[in-house]
């Protein structure tokens, strides 16, 4: 299981927000550090709630169910974090 999370800067709102293929995950934060802290707390929960079924537990090995999350921080030119 592979997922991505990208932090993008919203100039108008003054926050970093997430783009992701993890269903239900939406992050907004004023700093990249805050974004990453929220991401570390919420991403695994959203994956377990929205991407893993009870059927998966009976049919897949535990190693196949450990997700890989690829984080792309904002480019330095997009915001002064």
mmJSON file of the N, C-alpha and C atoms, coordinates in Angstrom:
{"data_MODEL":{"atom_site":{
"group_PDB":["ATOM","ATOM","ATOM","ATOM","ATOM","ATOM","ATOM","ATOM","ATOM","ATOM","ATOM","ATOM","ATOM","ATOM","ATOM","ATOM","ATOM","ATOM","ATOM","ATOM","ATOM","ATOM","ATOM","ATOM","ATOM","ATOM","ATOM","ATOM","ATOM","ATOM","ATOM","ATOM","ATOM","ATOM","ATOM","ATOM","ATOM","ATOM","ATOM","ATOM","ATOM","ATOM","ATOM","ATOM","ATOM","ATOM","ATOM","ATOM","ATOM","ATOM","ATOM","ATOM","ATOM","ATOM","ATOM","ATOM","ATOM","ATOM","ATOM","ATOM","ATOM","ATOM","ATOM","ATOM","ATOM","ATOM","ATOM","ATOM","ATOM","ATOM","ATOM","ATOM","ATOM","ATOM","ATOM","ATOM","ATOM","ATOM","ATOM","ATOM","ATOM","ATOM","ATOM","ATOM","ATOM","ATOM","ATOM","ATOM","ATOM","ATOM","ATOM","ATOM","ATOM","ATOM","ATOM","ATOM","ATOM","ATOM","ATOM","ATOM","ATOM","ATOM","ATOM","ATOM","ATOM","ATOM","ATOM","ATOM","ATOM","ATOM","ATOM","ATOM","ATOM","ATOM","ATOM","ATOM","ATOM","ATOM","ATOM","ATOM","ATOM","ATOM","ATOM","ATOM","ATOM","ATOM","ATOM","ATOM","ATOM","ATOM","ATOM","ATOM","ATOM","ATOM","ATOM","ATOM","ATOM","ATOM","ATOM","ATOM","ATOM","ATOM","ATOM","ATOM","ATOM","ATOM","ATOM","ATOM","ATOM","ATOM","ATOM","ATOM","ATOM","ATOM","ATOM","ATOM","ATOM","ATOM","ATOM","ATOM","ATOM","ATOM","ATOM","ATOM","ATOM","ATOM","ATOM","ATOM","ATOM","ATOM","ATOM","ATOM","ATOM","ATOM","ATOM","ATOM","ATOM","ATOM","ATOM","ATOM","ATOM","ATOM","ATOM","ATOM","ATOM","ATOM","ATOM","ATOM","ATOM","ATOM","ATOM","ATOM","ATOM","ATOM","ATOM","ATOM","ATOM","ATOM","ATOM","ATOM","ATOM","ATOM","ATOM","ATOM","ATOM","ATOM","ATOM","ATOM","ATOM","ATOM","ATOM","ATOM","ATOM","ATOM","ATOM","ATOM","ATOM","ATOM","ATOM","ATOM","ATOM","ATOM","ATOM","ATOM","ATOM","ATOM","ATOM","ATOM","ATOM","ATOM","ATOM","ATOM","ATOM","ATOM","ATOM","ATOM","ATOM","ATOM","ATOM","ATOM","ATOM","ATOM","ATOM"],
"id":[1,2,3,4,5,6,7,8,9,10,11,12,13,14,15,16,17,18,19,20,21,22,23,24,25,26,27,28,29,30,31,32,33,34,35,36,37,38,39,40,41,42,43,44,45,46,47,48,49,50,51,52,53,54,55,56,57,58,59,60,61,62,63,64,65,66,67,68,69,70,71,72,73,74,75,76,77,78,79,80,81,82,83,84,85,86,87,88,89,90,91,92,93,94,95,96,97,98,99,100,101,102,103,104,105,106,107,108,109,110,111,112,113,114,115,116,117,118,119,120,121,122,123,124,125,126,127,128,129,130,131,132,133,134,135,136,137,138,139,140,141,142,143,144,145,146,147,148,149,150,151,152,153,154,155,156,157,158,159,160,161,162,163,164,165,166,167,168,169,170,171,172,173,174,175,176,177,178,179,180,181,182,183,184,185,186,187,188,189,190,191,192,193,194,195,196,197,198,199,200,201,202,203,204,205,206,207,208,209,210,211,212,213,214,215,216,217,218,219,220,221,222,223,224,225,226,227,228,229,230,231,232,233,234,235,236,237,238,239,240,241,242,243],
"type_symbol":["N","C","C","N","C","C","N","C","C","N","C","C","N","C","C","N","C","C","N","C","C","N","C","C","N","C","C","N","C","C","N","C","C","N","C","C","N","C","C","N","C","C","N","C","C","N","C","C","N","C","C","N","C","C","N","C","C","N","C","C","N","C","C","N","C","C","N","C","C","N","C","C","N","C","C","N","C","C","N","C","C","N","C","C","N","C","C","N","C","C","N","C","C","N","C","C","N","C","C","N","C","C","N","C","C","N","C","C","N","C","C","N","C","C","N","C","C","N","C","C","N","C","C","N","C","C","N","C","C","N","C","C","N","C","C","N","C","C","N","C","C","N","C","C","N","C","C","N","C","C","N","C","C","N","C","C","N","C","C","N","C","C","N","C","C","N","C","C","N","C","C","N","C","C","N","C","C","N","C","C","N","C","C","N","C","C","N","C","C","N","C","C","N","C","C","N","C","C","N","C","C","N","C","C","N","C","C","N","C","C","N","C","C","N","C","C","N","C","C","N","C","C","N","C","C","N","C","C","N","C","C","N","C","C","N","C","C","N","C","C","N","C","C"],
"label_atom_id":["N","CA","C","N","CA","C","N","CA","C","N","CA","C","N","CA","C","N","CA","C","N","CA","C","N","CA","C","N","CA","C","N","CA","C","N","CA","C","N","CA","C","N","CA","C","N","CA","C","N","CA","C","N","CA","C","N","CA","C","N","CA","C","N","CA","C","N","CA","C","N","CA","C","N","CA","C","N","CA","C","N","CA","C","N","CA","C","N","CA","C","N","CA","C","N","CA","C","N","CA","C","N","CA","C","N","CA","C","N","CA","C","N","CA","C","N","CA","C","N","CA","C","N","CA","C","N","CA","C","N","CA","C","N","CA","C","N","CA","C","N","CA","C","N","CA","C","N","CA","C","N","CA","C","N","CA","C","N","CA","C","N","CA","C","N","CA","C","N","CA","C","N","CA","C","N","CA","C","N","CA","C","N","CA","C","N","CA","C","N","CA","C","N","CA","C","N","CA","C","N","CA","C","N","CA","C","N","CA","C","N","CA","C","N","CA","C","N","CA","C","N","CA","C","N","CA","C","N","CA","C","N","CA","C","N","CA","C","N","CA","C","N","CA","C","N","CA","C","N","CA","C","N","CA","C","N","CA","C","N","CA","C","N","CA","C","N","CA","C","N","CA","C","N","CA","C","N","CA","C","N","CA","C"],
"label_alt_id":[null,null,null,null,null,null,null,null,null,null,null,null,null,null,null,null,null,null,null,null,null,null,null,null,null,null,null,null,null,null,null,null,null,null,null,null,null,null,null,null,null,null,null,null,null,null,null,null,null,null,null,null,null,null,null,null,null,null,null,null,null,null,null,null,null,null,null,null,null,null,null,null,null,null,null,null,null,null,null,null,null,null,null,null,null,null,null,null,null,null,null,null,null,null,null,null,null,null,null,null,null,null,null,null,null,null,null,null,null,null,null,null,null,null,null,null,null,null,null,null,null,null,null,null,null,null,null,null,null,null,null,null,null,null,null,null,null,null,null,null,null,null,null,null,null,null,null,null,null,null,null,null,null,null,null,null,null,null,null,null,null,null,null,null,null,null,null,null,null,null,null,null,null,null,null,null,null,null,null,null,null,null,null,null,null,null,null,null,null,null,null,null,null,null,null,null,null,null,null,null,null,null,null,null,null,null,null,null,null,null,null,null,null,null,null,null,null,null,null,null,null,null,null,null,null,null,null,null,null,null,null,null,null,null,null,null,null,null,null,null,null,null,null],
"label_comp_id":["UNK","UNK","UNK","UNK","UNK","UNK","UNK","UNK","UNK","UNK","UNK","UNK","UNK","UNK","UNK","UNK","UNK","UNK","UNK","UNK","UNK","UNK","UNK","UNK","UNK","UNK","UNK","UNK","UNK","UNK","UNK","UNK","UNK","UNK","UNK","UNK","UNK","UNK","UNK","UNK","UNK","UNK","UNK","UNK","UNK","UNK","UNK","UNK","UNK","UNK","UNK","UNK","UNK","UNK","UNK","UNK","UNK","UNK","UNK","UNK","UNK","UNK","UNK","UNK","UNK","UNK","UNK","UNK","UNK","UNK","UNK","UNK","UNK","UNK","UNK","UNK","UNK","UNK","UNK","UNK","UNK","UNK","UNK","UNK","UNK","UNK","UNK","UNK","UNK","UNK","UNK","UNK","UNK","UNK","UNK","UNK","UNK","UNK","UNK","UNK","UNK","UNK","UNK","UNK","UNK","UNK","UNK","UNK","UNK","UNK","UNK","UNK","UNK","UNK","UNK","UNK","UNK","UNK","UNK","UNK","UNK","UNK","UNK","UNK","UNK","UNK","UNK","UNK","UNK","UNK","UNK","UNK","UNK","UNK","UNK","UNK","UNK","UNK","UNK","UNK","UNK","UNK","UNK","UNK","UNK","UNK","UNK","UNK","UNK","UNK","UNK","UNK","UNK","UNK","UNK","UNK","UNK","UNK","UNK","UNK","UNK","UNK","UNK","UNK","UNK","UNK","UNK","UNK","UNK","UNK","UNK","UNK","UNK","UNK","UNK","UNK","UNK","UNK","UNK","UNK","UNK","UNK","UNK","UNK","UNK","UNK","UNK","UNK","UNK","UNK","UNK","UNK","UNK","UNK","UNK","UNK","UNK","UNK","UNK","UNK","UNK","UNK","UNK","UNK","UNK","UNK","UNK","UNK","UNK","UNK","UNK","UNK","UNK","UNK","UNK","UNK","UNK","UNK","UNK","UNK","UNK","UNK","UNK","UNK","UNK","UNK","UNK","UNK","UNK","UNK","UNK","UNK","UNK","UNK","UNK","UNK","UNK","UNK","UNK","UNK","UNK","UNK","UNK"],
"label_asym_id":["A","A","A","A","A","A","A","A","A","A","A","A","A","A","A","A","A","A","A","A","A","A","A","A","A","A","A","A","A","A","A","A","A","A","A","A","A","A","A","A","A","A","A","A","A","A","A","A","A","A","A","A","A","A","A","A","A","A","A","A","A","A","A","A","A","A","A","A","A","A","A","A","A","A","A","A","A","A","A","A","A","A","A","A","A","A","A","A","A","A","A","A","A","A","A","A","A","A","A","A","A","A","A","A","A","A","A","A","A","A","A","A","A","A","A","A","A","A","A","A","A","A","A","A","A","A","A","A","A","A","A","A","A","A","A","A","A","A","A","A","A","A","A","A","A","A","A","A","A","A","A","A","A","A","A","A","A","A","A","A","A","A","A","A","A","A","A","A","A","A","A","A","A","A","A","A","A","A","A","A","A","A","A","A","A","A","A","A","A","A","A","A","A","A","A","A","A","A","A","A","A","A","A","A","A","A","A","A","A","A","A","A","A","A","A","A","A","A","A","A","A","A","A","A","A","A","A","A","A","A","A","A","A","A","A","A","A","A","A","A","A","A","A"],
"label_entity_id":["1","1","1","1","1","1","1","1","1","1","1","1","1","1","1","1","1","1","1","1","1","1","1","1","1","1","1","1","1","1","1","1","1","1","1","1","1","1","1","1","1","1","1","1","1","1","1","1","1","1","1","1","1","1","1","1","1","1","1","1","1","1","1","1","1","1","1","1","1","1","1","1","1","1","1","1","1","1","1","1","1","1","1","1","1","1","1","1","1","1","1","1","1","1","1","1","1","1","1","1","1","1","1","1","1","1","1","1","1","1","1","1","1","1","1","1","1","1","1","1","1","1","1","1","1","1","1","1","1","1","1","1","1","1","1","1","1","1","1","1","1","1","1","1","1","1","1","1","1","1","1","1","1","1","1","1","1","1","1","1","1","1","1","1","1","1","1","1","1","1","1","1","1","1","1","1","1","1","1","1","1","1","1","1","1","1","1","1","1","1","1","1","1","1","1","1","1","1","1","1","1","1","1","1","1","1","1","1","1","1","1","1","1","1","1","1","1","1","1","1","1","1","1","1","1","1","1","1","1","1","1","1","1","1","1","1","1","1","1","1","1","1","1"],
"label_seq_id":[1,1,1,2,2,2,3,3,3,4,4,4,5,5,5,6,6,6,7,7,7,8,8,8,9,9,9,10,10,10,11,11,11,12,12,12,13,13,13,14,14,14,15,15,15,16,16,16,17,17,17,18,18,18,19,19,19,20,20,20,21,21,21,22,22,22,23,23,23,24,24,24,25,25,25,26,26,26,27,27,27,28,28,28,29,29,29,30,30,30,31,31,31,32,32,32,33,33,33,34,34,34,35,35,35,36,36,36,37,37,37,38,38,38,39,39,39,40,40,40,41,41,41,42,42,42,43,43,43,44,44,44,45,45,45,46,46,46,47,47,47,48,48,48,49,49,49,50,50,50,51,51,51,52,52,52,53,53,53,54,54,54,55,55,55,56,56,56,57,57,57,58,58,58,59,59,59,60,60,60,61,61,61,62,62,62,63,63,63,64,64,64,65,65,65,66,66,66,67,67,67,68,68,68,69,69,69,70,70,70,71,71,71,72,72,72,73,73,73,74,74,74,75,75,75,76,76,76,77,77,77,78,78,78,79,79,79,80,80,80,81,81,81],
"pdbx_PDB_ins_code":[null,null,null,null,null,null,null,null,null,null,null,null,null,null,null,null,null,null,null,null,null,null,null,null,null,null,null,null,null,null,null,null,null,null,null,null,null,null,null,null,null,null,null,null,null,null,null,null,null,null,null,null,null,null,null,null,null,null,null,null,null,null,null,null,null,null,null,null,null,null,null,null,null,null,null,null,null,null,null,null,null,null,null,null,null,null,null,null,null,null,null,null,null,null,null,null,null,null,null,null,null,null,null,null,null,null,null,null,null,null,null,null,null,null,null,null,null,null,null,null,null,null,null,null,null,null,null,null,null,null,null,null,null,null,null,null,null,null,null,null,null,null,null,null,null,null,null,null,null,null,null,null,null,null,null,null,null,null,null,null,null,null,null,null,null,null,null,null,null,null,null,null,null,null,null,null,null,null,null,null,null,null,null,null,null,null,null,null,null,null,null,null,null,null,null,null,null,null,null,null,null,null,null,null,null,null,null,null,null,null,null,null,null,null,null,null,null,null,null,null,null,null,null,null,null,null,null,null,null,null,null,null,null,null,null,null,null,null,null,null,null,null,null],
"Cartn_x":[0.848,0.0,0.893,0.714,1.509,0.575,0.895,0.098,1.031,0.467,1.281,0.553,1.344,0.839,1.766,1.176,1.949,1.464,2.397,2.064,2.15,1.092,1.03,0.739,1.219,1.037,-0.125,-1.037,-2.141,-1.834,-1.395,-0.987,-2.132,-3.323,-4.479,-4.847,-4.841,-5.209,-4.025,-2.823,-1.631,-1.409,-1.798,-1.617,-1.1,-0.478,-0.135,-1.343,-1.661,-2.778,-2.315,-3.067,-2.641,-3.313,-2.543,-3.049,-2.62,-3.563,-3.246,-4.211,-3.774,-4.663,-5.202,-5.03,-5.593,-6.989,-7.996,-9.382,-9.602,-10.241,-10.583,-9.506,-8.318,-7.227,-7.258,-7.387,-7.309,-6.547,-5.465,-4.611,-4.472,-4.568,-4.22,-3.386,-2.279,-1.397,-0.627,-0.265,0.464,1.945,2.496,3.915,4.07,5.199,5.485,5.623,6.228,6.396,5.045,4.111,2.771,2.074,2.245,1.684,2.174,3.482,4.06,3.574,3.42,2.926,1.495,0.661,-0.722,-0.737,0.093,0.18,0.546,1.525,1.965,0.858,0.021,-1.089,-2.263,-2.637,-3.862,-3.721,-2.625,-2.496,-2.681,-2.0,-2.207,-3.655,-4.296,-5.695,-6.603,-6.414,-7.244,-7.018,-5.786,-5.502,-6.228,-6.128,-6.783,-8.307,-8.861,-10.311,-10.865,-10.116,-10.667,-10.049,-8.964,-8.292,-8.043,-8.387,-8.175,-9.517,-9.902,-11.172,-10.918,-11.964,-11.854,-11.403,-11.848,-11.463,-9.947,-9.355,-7.906,-7.15,-7.651,-6.985,-6.953,-7.978,-8.018,-7.303,-7.081,-6.513,-5.082,-4.648,-3.313,-2.389,-1.106,-0.131,0.007,0.441,0.615,1.633,2.634,3.646,3.05,2.07,1.423,0.519,0.172,-0.757,-0.044,1.256,1.994,2.117,1.528,1.543,2.872,3.167,4.271,3.635,4.086,3.559,4.706,4.534,5.548,5.117,5.932,5.62,6.455,5.79,6.482,6.281,7.343,7.214,7.049,6.6,6.448,7.807,7.824,9.078,9.401,10.685,11.116,10.63,10.39,9.947,8.485,7.72,6.285,5.89,6.707,6.317,7.527,7.431,8.456,8.006,8.431,7.949,8.824],
"Cartn_y":[-1.172,0.0,1.234,2.029,3.26,4.45,5.474,6.692,7.895,9.004,10.219,11.349,12.233,13.462,14.569,15.612,16.76,17.994,18.783,20.039,21.165,21.914,23.044,24.314,25.432,26.711,27.466,27.935,28.78,30.201,31.004,32.381,33.185,33.025,33.803,33.482,32.212,31.796,31.821,31.784,31.785,30.469,29.366,28.047,27.048,26.008,24.862,23.942,23.346,22.41,21.157,20.09,18.801,18.463,17.775,17.066,15.63,14.683,13.312,12.331,11.089,10.033,9.203,9.708,9.062,9.63,8.777,9.231,9.778,10.942,11.542,12.415,12.425,13.217,14.633,15.582,16.99,17.69,18.335,19.011,20.469,21.339,22.748,23.132,23.814,24.201,25.455,26.227,27.474,27.253,26.139,25.847,24.432,24.181,22.843,21.869,22.318,21.452,21.031,21.966,21.648,20.698,20.954,20.09,18.659,18.492,17.155,16.467,17.205,16.613,16.11,16.916,16.507,15.3,15.343,14.25,12.936,12.971,11.76,11.181,12.042,11.571,11.068,11.809,11.51,10.498,10.528,9.678,8.188,7.638,6.208,5.882,6.754,6.537,6.537,7.514,7.593,6.391,5.907,4.72,3.511,3.312,2.157,2.244,3.431,3.586,3.516,4.005,4.169,3.305,2.61,1.824,0.369,-0.011,-1.378,-1.925,-3.071,-3.685,-4.886,-5.355,-6.565,-7.747,-7.763,-8.827,-8.813,-7.608,-7.499,-8.209,-8.076,-8.708,-10.225,-10.79,-12.242,-12.762,-11.915,-12.388,-11.937,-10.874,-10.333,-10.554,-10.639,-10.71,-9.321,-9.292,-8.012,-7.14,-7.745,-6.97,-6.278,-6.912,-6.303,-5.142,-5.068,-4.027,-2.819,-2.887,-1.739,-0.707,0.463,1.45,2.185,2.597,3.52,4.864,5.881,7.224,8.091,8.641,9.498,10.946,11.704,13.098,14.007,14.957,15.965,17.316,17.866,19.18,20.255,21.43,22.516,22.946,23.415,23.928,25.232,25.521,26.675,27.991,28.037,29.272,29.576,28.605,28.802,29.524,29.468,30.101,30.306,31.284,31.518,30.847,29.618,28.851,29.059],
"Cartn_z":[0.0,0.0,0.0,-1.026,-1.156,-1.249,-0.51,-0.488,-0.582,-1.021,-1.063,-0.334,0.213,0.822,0.356,-0.154,-0.616,0.142,0.636,1.306,0.287,0.172,-0.754,0.037,-0.461,0.215,-0.407,0.428,-0.018,0.426,-0.513,-0.221,0.388,-0.159,0.297,1.748,2.099,3.459,4.419,3.881,4.723,5.448,4.811,5.421,4.396,4.917,4.103,4.12,2.981,2.914,2.186,2.376,1.834,0.519,-0.302,-1.474,-1.234,-1.321,-0.962,-1.603,-1.709,-2.168,-0.994,0.213,1.398,1.615,1.449,1.609,3.015,3.079,4.357,4.968,4.388,4.963,4.41,5.308,4.939,6.045,5.672,6.643,6.248,7.235,7.081,8.296,8.047,9.142,8.762,9.761,9.518,9.24,9.728,9.49,8.939,8.312,7.798,8.963,10.063,11.229,11.795,11.887,12.366,11.378,10.086,9.043,9.223,9.405,9.547,10.821,11.897,13.144,12.976,12.334,12.08,11.145,10.122,9.156,9.849,10.73,11.423,12.303,12.864,13.7,12.872,11.837,11.104,9.966,9.252,8.063,8.372,9.382,9.652,10.029,10.769,11.161,9.936,9.048,7.846,6.927,6.87,6.055,6.632,7.933,8.552,8.431,8.589,8.532,7.114,6.133,4.795,3.702,4.023,2.981,3.37,4.591,5.046,5.525,4.977,5.37,6.287,6.912,7.734,6.872,5.634,4.7,4.469,4.419,4.238,5.359,6.592,7.73,7.607,6.992,6.878,5.635,4.641,3.371,3.11,3.762,3.489,4.681,4.377,5.468,6.083,7.309,7.999,7.267,6.666,5.941,4.711,4.076,2.918,3.315,4.583,5.035,5.651,5.764,6.294,5.175,5.38,4.298,4.185,2.978,2.718,2.417,3.12,2.904,2.409,1.223,0.62,0.787,1.527,1.817,0.932,0.287,-0.504,0.183,0.747,1.386,0.32,0.739,-0.244,-0.768,-2.001,-2.531,-1.818,-1.664,-0.883,-1.467,-2.764,-3.388,-3.147,-2.632,-2.475,-1.212,-0.182,1.074,1.943,2.78,3.776,5.051,5.251,6.408,7.601],
"occupancy":[1.0,1.0,1.0,1.0,1.0,1.0,1.0,1.0,1.0,1.0,1.0,1.0,1.0,1.0,1.0,1.0,1.0,1.0,1.0,1.0,1.0,1.0,1.0,1.0,1.0,1.0,1.0,1.0,1.0,1.0,1.0,1.0,1.0,1.0,1.0,1.0,1.0,1.0,1.0,1.0,1.0,1.0,1.0,1.0,1.0,1.0,1.0,1.0,1.0,1.0,1.0,1.0,1.0,1.0,1.0,1.0,1.0,1.0,1.0,1.0,1.0,1.0,1.0,1.0,1.0,1.0,1.0,1.0,1.0,1.0,1.0,1.0,1.0,1.0,1.0,1.0,1.0,1.0,1.0,1.0,1.0,1.0,1.0,1.0,1.0,1.0,1.0,1.0,1.0,1.0,1.0,1.0,1.0,1.0,1.0,1.0,1.0,1.0,1.0,1.0,1.0,1.0,1.0,1.0,1.0,1.0,1.0,1.0,1.0,1.0,1.0,1.0,1.0,1.0,1.0,1.0,1.0,1.0,1.0,1.0,1.0,1.0,1.0,1.0,1.0,1.0,1.0,1.0,1.0,1.0,1.0,1.0,1.0,1.0,1.0,1.0,1.0,1.0,1.0,1.0,1.0,1.0,1.0,1.0,1.0,1.0,1.0,1.0,1.0,1.0,1.0,1.0,1.0,1.0,1.0,1.0,1.0,1.0,1.0,1.0,1.0,1.0,1.0,1.0,1.0,1.0,1.0,1.0,1.0,1.0,1.0,1.0,1.0,1.0,1.0,1.0,1.0,1.0,1.0,1.0,1.0,1.0,1.0,1.0,1.0,1.0,1.0,1.0,1.0,1.0,1.0,1.0,1.0,1.0,1.0,1.0,1.0,1.0,1.0,1.0,1.0,1.0,1.0,1.0,1.0,1.0,1.0,1.0,1.0,1.0,1.0,1.0,1.0,1.0,1.0,1.0,1.0,1.0,1.0,1.0,1.0,1.0,1.0,1.0,1.0,1.0,1.0,1.0,1.0,1.0,1.0,1.0,1.0,1.0,1.0,1.0,1.0,1.0,1.0,1.0,1.0,1.0,1.0],
"B_iso_or_equiv":[0.0,0.0,0.0,0.0,0.0,0.0,0.0,0.0,0.0,0.0,0.0,0.0,0.0,0.0,0.0,0.0,0.0,0.0,0.0,0.0,0.0,0.0,0.0,0.0,0.0,0.0,0.0,0.0,0.0,0.0,0.0,0.0,0.0,0.0,0.0,0.0,0.0,0.0,0.0,0.0,0.0,0.0,0.0,0.0,0.0,0.0,0.0,0.0,0.0,0.0,0.0,0.0,0.0,0.0,0.0,0.0,0.0,0.0,0.0,0.0,0.0,0.0,0.0,0.0,0.0,0.0,0.0,0.0,0.0,0.0,0.0,0.0,0.0,0.0,0.0,0.0,0.0,0.0,0.0,0.0,0.0,0.0,0.0,0.0,0.0,0.0,0.0,0.0,0.0,0.0,0.0,0.0,0.0,0.0,0.0,0.0,0.0,0.0,0.0,0.0,0.0,0.0,0.0,0.0,0.0,0.0,0.0,0.0,0.0,0.0,0.0,0.0,0.0,0.0,0.0,0.0,0.0,0.0,0.0,0.0,0.0,0.0,0.0,0.0,0.0,0.0,0.0,0.0,0.0,0.0,0.0,0.0,0.0,0.0,0.0,0.0,0.0,0.0,0.0,0.0,0.0,0.0,0.0,0.0,0.0,0.0,0.0,0.0,0.0,0.0,0.0,0.0,0.0,0.0,0.0,0.0,0.0,0.0,0.0,0.0,0.0,0.0,0.0,0.0,0.0,0.0,0.0,0.0,0.0,0.0,0.0,0.0,0.0,0.0,0.0,0.0,0.0,0.0,0.0,0.0,0.0,0.0,0.0,0.0,0.0,0.0,0.0,0.0,0.0,0.0,0.0,0.0,0.0,0.0,0.0,0.0,0.0,0.0,0.0,0.0,0.0,0.0,0.0,0.0,0.0,0.0,0.0,0.0,0.0,0.0,0.0,0.0,0.0,0.0,0.0,0.0,0.0,0.0,0.0,0.0,0.0,0.0,0.0,0.0,0.0,0.0,0.0,0.0,0.0,0.0,0.0,0.0,0.0,0.0,0.0,0.0,0.0,0.0,0.0,0.0,0.0,0.0,0.0],
"pdbx_formal_charge":[null,null,null,null,null,null,null,null,null,null,null,null,null,null,null,null,null,null,null,null,null,null,null,null,null,null,null,null,null,null,null,null,null,null,null,null,null,null,null,null,null,null,null,null,null,null,null,null,null,null,null,null,null,null,null,null,null,null,null,null,null,null,null,null,null,null,null,null,null,null,null,null,null,null,null,null,null,null,null,null,null,null,null,null,null,null,null,null,null,null,null,null,null,null,null,null,null,null,null,null,null,null,null,null,null,null,null,null,null,null,null,null,null,null,null,null,null,null,null,null,null,null,null,null,null,null,null,null,null,null,null,null,null,null,null,null,null,null,null,null,null,null,null,null,null,null,null,null,null,null,null,null,null,null,null,null,null,null,null,null,null,null,null,null,null,null,null,null,null,null,null,null,null,null,null,null,null,null,null,null,null,null,null,null,null,null,null,null,null,null,null,null,null,null,null,null,null,null,null,null,null,null,null,null,null,null,null,null,null,null,null,null,null,null,null,null,null,null,null,null,null,null,null,null,null,null,null,null,null,null,null,null,null,null,null,null,null,null,null,null,null,null,null],
"auth_seq_id":[1,1,1,2,2,2,3,3,3,4,4,4,5,5,5,6,6,6,7,7,7,8,8,8,9,9,9,10,10,10,11,11,11,12,12,12,13,13,13,14,14,14,15,15,15,16,16,16,17,17,17,18,18,18,19,19,19,20,20,20,21,21,21,22,22,22,23,23,23,24,24,24,25,25,25,26,26,26,27,27,27,28,28,28,29,29,29,30,30,30,31,31,31,32,32,32,33,33,33,34,34,34,35,35,35,36,36,36,37,37,37,38,38,38,39,39,39,40,40,40,41,41,41,42,42,42,43,43,43,44,44,44,45,45,45,46,46,46,47,47,47,48,48,48,49,49,49,50,50,50,51,51,51,52,52,52,53,53,53,54,54,54,55,55,55,56,56,56,57,57,57,58,58,58,59,59,59,60,60,60,61,61,61,62,62,62,63,63,63,64,64,64,65,65,65,66,66,66,67,67,67,68,68,68,69,69,69,70,70,70,71,71,71,72,72,72,73,73,73,74,74,74,75,75,75,76,76,76,77,77,77,78,78,78,79,79,79,80,80,80,81,81,81],
"auth_comp_id":["UNK","UNK","UNK","UNK","UNK","UNK","UNK","UNK","UNK","UNK","UNK","UNK","UNK","UNK","UNK","UNK","UNK","UNK","UNK","UNK","UNK","UNK","UNK","UNK","UNK","UNK","UNK","UNK","UNK","UNK","UNK","UNK","UNK","UNK","UNK","UNK","UNK","UNK","UNK","UNK","UNK","UNK","UNK","UNK","UNK","UNK","UNK","UNK","UNK","UNK","UNK","UNK","UNK","UNK","UNK","UNK","UNK","UNK","UNK","UNK","UNK","UNK","UNK","UNK","UNK","UNK","UNK","UNK","UNK","UNK","UNK","UNK","UNK","UNK","UNK","UNK","UNK","UNK","UNK","UNK","UNK","UNK","UNK","UNK","UNK","UNK","UNK","UNK","UNK","UNK","UNK","UNK","UNK","UNK","UNK","UNK","UNK","UNK","UNK","UNK","UNK","UNK","UNK","UNK","UNK","UNK","UNK","UNK","UNK","UNK","UNK","UNK","UNK","UNK","UNK","UNK","UNK","UNK","UNK","UNK","UNK","UNK","UNK","UNK","UNK","UNK","UNK","UNK","UNK","UNK","UNK","UNK","UNK","UNK","UNK","UNK","UNK","UNK","UNK","UNK","UNK","UNK","UNK","UNK","UNK","UNK","UNK","UNK","UNK","UNK","UNK","UNK","UNK","UNK","UNK","UNK","UNK","UNK","UNK","UNK","UNK","UNK","UNK","UNK","UNK","UNK","UNK","UNK","UNK","UNK","UNK","UNK","UNK","UNK","UNK","UNK","UNK","UNK","UNK","UNK","UNK","UNK","UNK","UNK","UNK","UNK","UNK","UNK","UNK","UNK","UNK","UNK","UNK","UNK","UNK","UNK","UNK","UNK","UNK","UNK","UNK","UNK","UNK","UNK","UNK","UNK","UNK","UNK","UNK","UNK","UNK","UNK","UNK","UNK","UNK","UNK","UNK","UNK","UNK","UNK","UNK","UNK","UNK","UNK","UNK","UNK","UNK","UNK","UNK","UNK","UNK","UNK","UNK","UNK","UNK","UNK","UNK","UNK","UNK","UNK","UNK","UNK","UNK"],
"auth_asym_id":["A","A","A","A","A","A","A","A","A","A","A","A","A","A","A","A","A","A","A","A","A","A","A","A","A","A","A","A","A","A","A","A","A","A","A","A","A","A","A","A","A","A","A","A","A","A","A","A","A","A","A","A","A","A","A","A","A","A","A","A","A","A","A","A","A","A","A","A","A","A","A","A","A","A","A","A","A","A","A","A","A","A","A","A","A","A","A","A","A","A","A","A","A","A","A","A","A","A","A","A","A","A","A","A","A","A","A","A","A","A","A","A","A","A","A","A","A","A","A","A","A","A","A","A","A","A","A","A","A","A","A","A","A","A","A","A","A","A","A","A","A","A","A","A","A","A","A","A","A","A","A","A","A","A","A","A","A","A","A","A","A","A","A","A","A","A","A","A","A","A","A","A","A","A","A","A","A","A","A","A","A","A","A","A","A","A","A","A","A","A","A","A","A","A","A","A","A","A","A","A","A","A","A","A","A","A","A","A","A","A","A","A","A","A","A","A","A","A","A","A","A","A","A","A","A","A","A","A","A","A","A","A","A","A","A","A","A","A","A","A","A","A","A"],
"auth_atom_id":["N","CA","C","N","CA","C","N","CA","C","N","CA","C","N","CA","C","N","CA","C","N","CA","C","N","CA","C","N","CA","C","N","CA","C","N","CA","C","N","CA","C","N","CA","C","N","CA","C","N","CA","C","N","CA","C","N","CA","C","N","CA","C","N","CA","C","N","CA","C","N","CA","C","N","CA","C","N","CA","C","N","CA","C","N","CA","C","N","CA","C","N","CA","C","N","CA","C","N","CA","C","N","CA","C","N","CA","C","N","CA","C","N","CA","C","N","CA","C","N","CA","C","N","CA","C","N","CA","C","N","CA","C","N","CA","C","N","CA","C","N","CA","C","N","CA","C","N","CA","C","N","CA","C","N","CA","C","N","CA","C","N","CA","C","N","CA","C","N","CA","C","N","CA","C","N","CA","C","N","CA","C","N","CA","C","N","CA","C","N","CA","C","N","CA","C","N","CA","C","N","CA","C","N","CA","C","N","CA","C","N","CA","C","N","CA","C","N","CA","C","N","CA","C","N","CA","C","N","CA","C","N","CA","C","N","CA","C","N","CA","C","N","CA","C","N","CA","C","N","CA","C","N","CA","C","N","CA","C","N","CA","C","N","CA","C","N","CA","C","N","CA","C","N","CA","C","N","CA","C","N","CA","C"],
"pdbx_PDB_model_num":[1,1,1,1,1,1,1,1,1,1,1,1,1,1,1,1,1,1,1,1,1,1,1,1,1,1,1,1,1,1,1,1,1,1,1,1,1,1,1,1,1,1,1,1,1,1,1,1,1,1,1,1,1,1,1,1,1,1,1,1,1,1,1,1,1,1,1,1,1,1,1,1,1,1,1,1,1,1,1,1,1,1,1,1,1,1,1,1,1,1,1,1,1,1,1,1,1,1,1,1,1,1,1,1,1,1,1,1,1,1,1,1,1,1,1,1,1,1,1,1,1,1,1,1,1,1,1,1,1,1,1,1,1,1,1,1,1,1,1,1,1,1,1,1,1,1,1,1,1,1,1,1,1,1,1,1,1,1,1,1,1,1,1,1,1,1,1,1,1,1,1,1,1,1,1,1,1,1,1,1,1,1,1,1,1,1,1,1,1,1,1,1,1,1,1,1,1,1,1,1,1,1,1,1,1,1,1,1,1,1,1,1,1,1,1,1,1,1,1,1,1,1,1,1,1,1,1,1,1,1,1,1,1,1,1,1,1,1,1,1,1,1,1]
}}}
